[in-house]
Amino acid sequence: MKKFALPGLITLIILGYVFYLSLAKQLSYYSTHVACGNYYLSKRPLNSIIEKEANTKPFNVEWLDALFLKQLSYSVNEDNKTLSSSFGSVETTMKYYPNYGCSTYQLHLDS
């Protein structure tokens, strides 16, 4: 019986991490997309957006949602018109394209 404890624990840790990454990517992407659209298209202050629209309620349990929302952080780069949101180790960046709106942004470095 003790032989199966370690593989079971490792499996549980891996599944927990996969769940965390999946949830983190979804929360980060949704929050960044909402914040980017409201910030650049509606010209609203970031604090107001975070307070009203970007507060997702994934679990619909107040204390659990508050725990997750405290891990979200936002940053704006006015030089290249991007807005980033990070949830733990997962970061999503959206770029504002005039006449098109916000879309995911990937930095490509030319050598």
ROSE-4610 file (N, C-alpha, C; in Angstrom, 1 decimal, always signed):
// ROSE-4610
residu = [M/M/M/K/K/K/K/K/K/F/F/F/A/A/A/L/L/L/P/P/P/G/G/G/L/L/L/I/I/I/T/T/T/L/L/L/I/I/I/I/I/I/L/L/L/G/G/G/Y/Y/Y/V/V/V/F/F/F/Y/Y/Y/L/L/L/S/S/S/L/L/L/A/A/A/K/K/K/Q/Q/Q/L/L/L/S/S/S/Y/Y/Y/Y/Y/Y/S/S/S/T/T/T/H/H/H/V/V/V/A/A/A/C/C/C/G/G/G/N/N/N/Y/Y/Y/Y/Y/Y/L/L/L/S/S/S/K/K/K/R/R/R/P/P/P/L/L/L/N/N/N/S/S/S/I/I/I/I/I/I/E/E/E/K/K/K/E/E/E/A/A/A/N/N/N/T/T/T/K/K/K/P/P/P/F/F/F/N/N/N/V/V/V/E/E/E/W/W/W/L/L/L/D/D/D/A/A/A/L/L/L/F/F/F/L/L/L/K/K/K/Q/Q/Q/L/L/L/S/S/S/Y/Y/Y/S/S/S/V/V/V/N/N/N/E/E/E/D/D/D/N/N/N/K/K/K/T/T/T/L/L/L/S/S/S/S/S/S/S/S/S/F/F/F/G/G/G/S/S/S/V/V/V/E/E/E/T/T/T/T/T/T/M/M/M/K/K/K/Y/Y/Y/Y/Y/Y/P/P/P/N/N/N/Y/Y/Y/G/G/G/C/C/C/S/S/S/T/T/T/Y/Y/Y/Q/Q/Q/L/L/L/H/H/H/L/L/L/D/D/D/S/S/S]
num = [1/1/1/2/2/2/3/3/3/4/4/4/5/5/5/6/6/6/7/7/7/8/8/8/9/9/9/10/10/10/11/11/11/12/12/12/13/13/13/14/14/14/15/15/15/16/16/16/17/17/17/18/18/18/19/19/19/20/20/20/21/21/21/22/22/22/23/23/23/24/24/24/25/25/25/26/26/26/27/27/27/28/28/28/29/29/29/30/30/30/31/31/31/32/32/32/33/33/33/34/34/34/35/35/35/36/36/36/37/37/37/38/38/38/39/39/39/40/40/40/41/41/41/42/42/42/43/43/43/44/44/44/45/45/45/46/46/46/47/47/47/48/48/48/49/49/49/50/50/50/51/51/51/52/52/52/53/53/53/54/54/54/55/55/55/56/56/56/57/57/57/58/58/58/59/59/59/60/60/60/61/61/61/62/62/62/63/63/63/64/64/64/65/65/65/66/66/66/67/67/67/68/68/68/69/69/69/70/70/70/71/71/71/72/72/72/73/73/73/74/74/74/75/75/75/76/76/76/77/77/77/78/78/78/79/79/79/80/80/80/81/81/81/82/82/82/83/83/83/84/84/84/85/85/85/86/86/86/87/87/87/88/88/88/89/89/89/90/90/90/91/91/91/92/92/92/93/93/93/94/94/94/95/95/95/96/96/96/97/97/97/98/98/98/99/99/99/100/100/100/101/101/101/102/102/102/103/103/103/104/104/104/105/105/105/106/106/106/107/107/107/108/108/108/109/109/109/110/110/110/111/111/111]
x = [+0.8/+0.0/+0.9/+2.0/+2.9/+3.6/+3.7/+4.3/+3.6/+2.3/+1.4/+1.3/+1.7/+1.5/+2.3/+3.6/+4.4/+3.9/+3.7/+3.1/+1.8/+0.9/-0.4/-0.2/+0.8/+1.0/+1.6/+2.5/+3.1/+2.0/+1.1/+0.0/-0.9/-1.2/-2.1/-1.4/-0.1/+0.6/+0.5/+0.8/+0.8/-0.6/-1.6/-3.0/-3.4/-2.9/-3.2/-2.5/-1.3/-0.5/-1.2/-1.6/-2.3/-3.6/-4.3/-5.6/-5.3/-4.2/-3.8/-3.4/-2.6/-2.2/-3.4/-4.3/-5.5/-6.4/-6.6/-7.4/-6.7/-5.4/-4.6/-4.6/-4.5/-4.5/-5.9/-6.9/-8.3/-8.6/-8.2/-8.5/-7.6/-6.4/-5.5/-6.0/-6.3/-6.7/-8.0/-9.0/-10.3/-10.1/-9.4/-9.2/-8.5/-7.4/-6.7/-7.5/-8.3/-9.1/-10.1/-10.8/-11.8/-11.1/-10.0/-9.3/-8.7/-8.2/-7.6/-8.6/-9.7/-10.8/-11.4/-11.6/-12.1/-11.1/-9.9/-8.8/-8.6/-8.4/-8.0/-9.3/-10.3/-11.5/-12.4/-12.6/-13.5/-12.8/-11.5/-10.6/-11.0/-11.2/-11.5/-10.2/-10.1/-9.0/-8.9/-7.7/-7.5/-8.0/-8.0/-8.5/-10.0/-10.7/-12.2/-12.5/-11.7/-11.9/-11.7/-10.6/-10.3/-11.4/-11.9/-12.9/-14.2/-14.6/-15.9/-16.0/-15.3/-15.4/-14.5/-13.2/-12.2/-12.3/-13.2/-13.4/-14.2/-13.6/-14.3/-14.7/-15.7/-16.1/-16.2/-15.1/-15.0/-15.7/-15.7/-16.3/-17.6/-18.0/-19.2/-19.3/-18.1/-18.0/-17.1/-17.6/-17.0/-15.6/-15.3/-14.0/-13.0/-13.4/-12.6/-12.3/-13.3/-13.1/-12.1/-12.3/-11.4/-10.0/-9.8/-8.4/-7.8/-8.5/-7.9/-7.7/-8.7/-8.5/-7.4/-7.0/-5.8/-4.5/-4.5/-3.3/-3.2/-4.2/-4.2/-3.5/-2.6/-2.0/-2.0/-2.1/-2.1/-1.0/-0.6/+0.4/+0.1/+0.3/+0.0/+1.4/+1.6/+2.8/+2.2/+2.3/+1.7/+2.6/+3.9/+4.7/+4.3/+4.0/+3.6/+2.1/+1.4/-0.1/-0.4/+0.2/-0.1/-0.6/-1.4/-1.9/-1.6/-1.0/-0.6/-1.3/-1.7/-2.2/-1.5/-1.2/-0.5/-1.2/-1.3/-2.0/-0.9/-0.3/+0.8/+1.9/+2.2/+3.3/+2.9/+1.6/+1.0/+0.8/+1.3/+1.1/+0.5/-0.5/-1.1/-1.0/-0.6/-0.4/-1.3/-2.0/-2.9/-2.4/-2.4/-2.0/-3.2/-3.3/-4.4/-3.9/-4.8/-4.5/-5.7/-5.3/-6.3/-7.2/-8.5/-9.5/-9.8/-9.1/-9.3/-9.7/-9.1/-9.3/-8.1/-8.4/-7.3/-7.2/-5.9/-5.7/-4.4/-4.3/-3.1/-1.9/-0.8/+0.4/+1.6/+2.3/+3.5/+4.7/+5.7/+6.9/+7.8/+8.1/+9.0/+10.2/+11.3/+12.6/+13.3/+13.6/+14.4/+15.8/+16.6/+18.0/+18.8]
y = [-1.2/+0.0/+1.3/+1.2/+2.4/+2.7/+1.7/+1.8/+2.8/+2.9/+3.7/+5.1/+5.5/+6.8/+7.9/+7.6/+8.6/+8.8/+7.8/+8.1/+8.8/+8.5/+9.2/+10.6/+10.9/+12.3/+13.1/+12.5/+13.2/+13.5/+12.5/+12.7/+13.8/+13.8/+14.9/+16.2/+16.3/+17.6/+18.1/+17.1/+17.5/+17.9/+17.2/+17.6/+19.0/+19.2/+20.5/+21.7/+21.4/+22.4/+22.7/+21.6/+21.8/+22.6/+22.3/+23.0/+24.5/+24.8/+26.1/+26.9/+26.3/+26.9/+27.2/+26.3/+26.4/+27.6/+27.6/+28.7/+30.0/+30.0/+31.3/+31.8/+31.0/+31.5/+32.1/+31.4/+31.9/+33.2/+33.3/+34.6/+35.7/+35.4/+36.5/+37.0/+36.0/+36.4/+37.3/+36.8/+37.5/+38.9/+39.0/+40.2/+41.2/+40.7/+41.6/+42.1/+41.3/+41.6/+42.7/+42.5/+43.5/+44.8/+44.7/+46.0/+46.7/+46.0/+46.7/+47.4/+46.7/+47.3/+48.6/+48.5/+49.6/+50.8/+50.4/+51.4/+52.2/+51.5/+52.2/+52.7/+51.9/+52.3/+53.2/+53.0/+53.8/+55.0/+54.9/+55.9/+56.1/+55.0/+55.0/+54.8/+55.3/+55.1/+53.6/+53.1/+51.7/+51.3/+52.1/+51.8/+51.6/+52.4/+52.2/+50.9/+50.6/+49.3/+48.1/+48.1/+47.0/+46.9/+48.0/+48.0/+47.4/+47.7/+47.4/+46.2/+46.3/+45.2/+44.0/+44.3/+43.3/+42.3/+42.6/+41.6/+40.5/+39.4/+38.2/+37.4/+36.7/+35.9/+34.4/+33.8/+32.4/+31.4/+31.5/+30.5/+30.9/+32.2/+32.7/+32.4/+32.4/+32.3/+33.5/+34.4/+35.7/+35.6/+34.8/+34.7/+34.1/+33.1/+32.4/+33.3/+34.0/+34.9/+36.1/+36.6/+37.6/+37.2/+35.9/+35.3/+35.3/+35.0/+34.9/+36.3/+37.2/+38.6/+39.3/+39.0/+39.7/+39.3/+38.2/+37.8/+38.4/+39.1/+39.7/+41.1/+41.3/+42.7/+43.2/+44.5/+45.1/+46.1/+46.2/+47.2/+47.7/+49.0/+49.6/+50.2/+49.9/+50.5/+51.4/+52.7/+53.7/+53.8/+53.5/+53.6/+52.7/+51.4/+50.5/+50.1/+50.8/+50.6/+49.2/+48.7/+47.4/+47.5/+46.5/+46.3/+44.9/+44.7/+43.3/+43.0/+41.8/+41.3/+40.0/+39.9/+38.7/+38.1/+36.8/+36.0/+35.0/+35.3/+34.4/+34.4/+33.2/+33.1/+33.3/+33.5/+33.5/+35.0/+35.5/+36.8/+36.9/+37.7/+37.9/+39.4/+39.7/+41.0/+41.2/+42.3/+42.7/+44.0/+44.1/+45.3/+45.9/+47.3/+48.0/+48.4/+48.0/+48.4/+49.3/+50.6/+51.5/+51.0/+51.2/+50.8/+49.3/+48.5/+47.1/+46.7/+47.3/+47.0/+46.3/+45.5/+44.8/+43.3/+42.9/+41.5/+41.0/+39.7/+39.2/+39.7/+40.0/+40.6/+39.7/+39.3/+38.6/+39.4/+39.5/+40.3/+39.4/+39.8/+39.1/+39.9/+39.4/+40.1/+39.7/+40.6/+40.3/+40.4/+39.4/+39.4/+40.0]
z = [+0.0/+0.0/+0.0/+0.7/+0.7/-0.6/-1.4/-2.7/-3.6/-3.5/-4.3/-3.8/-2.6/-2.1/-2.8/-3.2/-3.9/-5.3/-6.1/-7.4/-7.4/-6.5/-6.3/-6.0/-5.1/-4.7/-5.8/-6.6/-7.7/-8.8/-9.0/-10.0/-9.5/-8.2/-7.7/-7.8/-7.6/-7.7/-9.2/-10.1/-11.5/-12.0/-11.6/-11.9/-11.4/-10.1/-9.5/-10.3/-10.7/-11.4/-12.8/-13.5/-14.8/-14.6/-13.5/-13.3/-13.0/-12.2/-11.9/-13.2/-14.1/-15.3/-16.2/-16.3/-17.1/-16.6/-15.3/-14.7/-14.8/-14.6/-14.7/-16.1/-17.1/-18.5/-18.8/-18.4/-18.7/-18.0/-16.7/-16.0/-16.5/-16.8/-17.3/-18.6/-19.5/-20.9/-20.8/-20.1/-20.0/-19.4/-18.3/-17.6/-18.5/-19.2/-20.1/-21.2/-21.8/-23.0/-22.6/-21.5/-21.0/-20.7/-20.0/-19.5/-20.7/-21.7/-22.9/-23.7/-23.9/-24.7/-24.0/-22.7/-22.0/-21.9/-21.7/-21.5/-22.8/-23.9/-25.2/-26.0/-26.0/-26.8/-26.1/-24.8/-24.0/-23.3/-23.3/-22.7/-21.2/-20.5/-19.1/-18.3/-17.0/-16.2/-15.8/-15.7/-15.4/-14.0/-13.0/-11.7/-11.8/-12.5/-12.7/-13.4/-14.4/-15.1/-14.2/-13.5/-12.6/-11.5/-11.0/-10.0/-10.5/-11.7/-12.2/-13.1/-14.3/-15.3/-15.1/-14.8/-14.8/-13.6/-12.7/-11.6/-12.0/-12.4/-12.8/-11.5/-11.6/-10.5/-10.9/-11.1/-11.7/-10.8/-9.5/-8.6/-8.0/-8.1/-7.5/-6.0/-5.4/-3.9/-3.5/-2.8/-2.5/-2.0/-1.0/-0.4/-1.4/-2.1/-3.1/-4.3/-4.8/-5.9/-5.4/-4.2/-3.7/-3.6/-3.2/-3.2/-4.5/-5.6/-6.9/-7.5/-7.2/-7.8/-7.2/-6.0/-5.4/-6.1/-6.8/-7.5/-8.9/-9.4/-10.7/-10.6/-11.5/-11.5/-13.0/-13.2/-14.5/-14.7/-15.9/-16.3/-17.7/-17.9/-19.2/-19.8/-21.0/-21.7/-22.8/-22.6/-23.5/-24.8/-24.7/-25.9/-27.0/-26.7/-27.8/-27.7/-26.9/-26.7/-26.3/-25.3/-24.8/-23.3/-23.0/-21.6/-21.2/-20.1/-19.6/-18.3/-18.2/-16.9/-16.5/-15.3/-14.8/-13.7/-13.7/-12.6/-12.2/-11.1/-10.7/-11.7/-12.2/-13.2/-14.6/-14.9/-16.2/-16.6/-17.7/-18.1/-19.5/-19.7/-21.0/-21.4/-22.6/-23.1/-24.3/-24.3/-25.5/-26.0/-27.3/-28.0/-28.7/-28.5/-29.2/-30.6/-31.5/-32.9/-33.3/-33.7/-34.1/-35.2/-35.2/-36.1/-36.0/-35.2/-35.1/-33.6/-32.6/-31.2/-30.6/-29.6/-28.9/-29.3/-29.4/-29.7/-29.0/-28.9/-28.2/-28.9/-28.1/-28.6/-28.3/-29.3/-29.1/-29.7/-28.9/-29.3/-30.1/-31.3/-32.2/-32.4/-31.9/-32.0/-33.3/-34.1/-35.3/-35.0/-35.5/-35.3/-36.4]
